[in-house]
Amino acid sequence: MLAACAVLAAGCTEQSSPSAAPSPSPAAPSLAPGCSATKVENGPLPEWARAGFSGDARAVHVLGVQGEIAAVLFGHPLTYDRKDGASNKILWVGREKYETGTLTIKARLEGTGEPVLREVAGGPGPSIIDLPQAGCWRLYLSWPGHTDTMDLVYAG
């Protein structure tokens, strides 16, 4: 069942190739892999993300597309309507030092529509991130001096 509920993707880069003529379709699909390219790791955290952990620091986690942030998933799998009493707890760990501030998360369902905003006071750190419906959410993450993106799947 867990395999059917893949949670995060860390491969949201768009690719383009030069062409002599513009695309004939104004609604050409995005080449971004999105949630189908989900790569959730269940193993050792990168060394830079191990502060506060001991030993080889094994955990369910994903890295941002640019490698600037790690999301450690204590609420795996993420679910938009939790009925099991658990929470969608995510520990955000920034790769580089940053000034204290706010981690701002702009999430868009399937990468389109109006963003849903969430904030984590104090910059990357512990959070409960609930989103309003099931599906693939593209997250645009920003905190003092840094940005990154990743996709999250919230199961129903």
N, C-alpha and C positions, 0 to 999 in steps of 0.2 A: 504493500500500500504506500509506503514512504516513497518508493521510486516513482509512483504515479503522481506524487505531489511535489515535484521539483520546486525548489523555492527561489533561488536567486540565479541571476545571470550576470556575468561580469564581462560580457563581450558585446558591447553596444556601440561599436564603431561603424560609421558609414563608409562605404568604399565608393569611389567613382572612377570612371575611366574616361580619358579624353575621347571626344567624338567630333566629327566634322559637322554633324547636323544635330539640332536639339531633338529630344525625344518627342515622338508624335503624340504621346499620351500625357496630358497635363496631370493625371493622377497616377503616375508611375509608382509602383510599390517601393518602400524603403528597402535598401539592401542591408540594413542593420539586422543582425541575427536575432535580437530580442530574446524573449524568454525561452525560445526553443533552443538556445545555445547555453542554457543553464549549466553552470559549473560550480556546484556546491562541494566544497572540500570537507571531508570528515577525517582530519588528521592534524599534524603539527601546524601550529600557527607560524607565520613568518617571524623571524627573530625580533623584528621591530615592533610586532604586535603582542609580545609576550609579557609586557609589564603587568604585574599583579597576578600572573599565573606561575605555576611551579612545574618543574620537570620539563618534559618535552612539549608541554602546553598543547594537548590535542583537543580540538573542538570543531564543531560544525561552523564553517565560515566561508566567506567569499571576499574576493578583492574587487575594488572598483576597477573600471576599465583602464584608467591611467595608473593604477597601483598606488594611489595617494591615500586610500582608506581601506580598512577591513571592517566587515560586518560580521561579528561573532553572534551566531543565532542560538540563543537560549530558548526561543519559542519555535523550534523547528518541528513540523512544518508551520509556516505562517498561515493563519486562517482569518478571514475577514469577520466571521461571526462565531467567536469561540464559545462553545457551550461546555467545554471540559474543565473550566475553572483556571486553565493556564492563561498565560499572556503572551503577546507577540513581543517578547523581550529581545532587543538587539543591543549589543555593546559595539559602539562605533569607535574604532581606533585609528587615529591619524598617523600616517607614516612619519611625517616631519613635525618638528616642534611648531607650535602656533600660539598666537596670543589668545588669551581667554576671550571668548565671544559666544556666538550662537551657531550651531550647526543648523542650517536651513535646508529643508527637504521640500522640493517641488515635485510632486508625483503626478504623472498623467497616465490614465488607464490606456493601455495599448499605445502609449506615446502620443495621444491626441486629446483634444478636448481641454476643458478648463483644468488648471492644476489644483491639486489638493495640497495645502500647505501644512507642514509639521515643523516644529522647532525643538531642538535639544539645547537647553540652557547650558552654558559653560563650554560649548564646542562639542566635538566628538566625545562621547561618553555613553553611560547606560541610558536606555530609553525603552518605552513601550510605543511601538508604531502600529497603530490600527488604521486601516484604510477602509473606505465605505462599501466596497463590493469586491467580489471574487474576480480574478483575472490577472493579466500581466500588467504591471505598473512600471513605468520608466521613472527612475528617481534621478533628479538633478540635485547634487549635494554641494553645498558651499559652506565654508567656515573661514575664519580670518586668514587670508592669503592663499587659500586652496580651493579647488573644485574637483569634482569627479562625478561619474555617473555609474549606475548599475540598474538592473532590472530585478524586480521582486515578483514572485507569483504568490498571490493570496488565494488559497483554496476556499471553496464554498462550505 
